[in-house]
Amino acid sequence: MSSRTQNAPRVVEDLWFPDADLILRADDSIFRVYGGFLGARSSVFRDMISFPQPATQTEGEMLNGRAVVRLHDSPTEATSFLRAVFDSSFFMPPPSCVNFEDIIGILRLAHKYDVSYLFRRALSHLDVLYPTNLAKRVQYRSQTHIQFPSPDAMIDMISLKTACEVGATWMLPTLYYAIAQVDDLLDHASDYLQTHQIQACLAAQSKLMRAHASSYRFLRSLPLAGCSSVWYCRGIVEDVYDNLEFQSERFRDMDPLGMSLFSHRDRDDLCPGCRDFATVRFSAAQQAFWENLPALFVLPNWHDLKEMRRKAMEDAT
């Protein structure tokens, strides 16, 4: 049996235009689209369709009397990419709701086929998850417009692989940071990451645990002299210390940028003086860690990374 019979092509209905002149195939999915429209947006496709096409079945695959252009991409990513090109409402800029899989597929293929406006748009979506700004990083997952697959445990690893592929270097500090927090990293990472990337995350884990513990050193200064509720504030501090000890015995807390042990509720229960002191000191500890985050993974500093981002995102639409 021929490979063609084994993999009968499946027409992607919303990307099959009967009067179009270009037939594309990605594995078992086929598309009939307008070559001139696609070429106007992609220099790669413009060059591709300018080559003479096979005139007979023996020279190449034919369908409906037209040569079929093979794409060496997954059908899912090819479908997302072509929908974004031919349907202007399918992949709108943030904060329009989008699927994570569509972002990754469009980002990869827009980079591969040189569709600059889609490339920047996909970057702008992923940039929400992996910002160069600390305040955005602390709150990013709770306010994102991106819909994730279930389960989404491998989201950061897929994003790291893609960011490296397309040159989005400014996202790497927050990506490495997120992946390094995975306690059973070796059980999952080999399917997505290269050896040196896994090693970088493993080497960072002990540093993340030390940074997490040091971010709570300000508690030693509480209650402050002149505290208006000494016994009450002392009780809150002791509760936090108890939680720290409990977690250190049972878990490896590797999230210095998190606030799991010093919640807004705990701070709000402190007297005004202790609360203000704790907020400032905790924020300062987070900021200091953030500034050193790129160096932790041997990456350029934030100033240089932000400049890379500016150049890549310029005129993003």
Sequence and secondary structure as in RCSB ss.txt:
>XXXX:A:sequence
MSSRTQNAPRVVEDLWFPDADLILRADDSIFRVYGGFLGARSSVFRDMISFPQPATQTEGEMLNGRAVVRLHDSP
TEATSFLRAVFDSSFFMPPPSCVNFEDIIGILRLAHKYDVSYLFRRALSHLDVLYPTNLAKRVQYRSQTHIQFPS
PDAMIDMISLKTACEVGATWMLPTLYYAIAQVDDLLDHASDYLQTHQIQACLAAQSKLMRAHASSYRFLRSLPLA
GCSSVWYCRGIVEDVYDNLEFQSERFRDMDPLGMSLFSHRDRDDLCPGCRDFATVRFSAAQQAFWENLPALFVLP
NWHDLKEMRRKAMEDAT
>XXXX:A:secstr
  HHHHT  EEEEEEE TT SEEEEETTEEEEE HHHHHHH HHHHHHHHS    SGGGS EETTEEEEE  S H
HHHHHHHHHHH TTTS  TTS EEHHHHHHHHHHHHHTT HHHHHHHHHHHHHHS S HHHHHHGGGS  EE  S
S TTHHHHHHHHHHHHT GGGHHHHHHHHHT TTGGGTGGGTS HHHHHHHHHHHHHHHHHHHHTTGGGGG S T
T TTHHHHHHHHHHHHHHHHHHHHH     TT  SSS HHHHHHS HHHHHHHHHHHHHHHHHHHHHHHHHTT  
 HHHHHHHHHHHHTT  
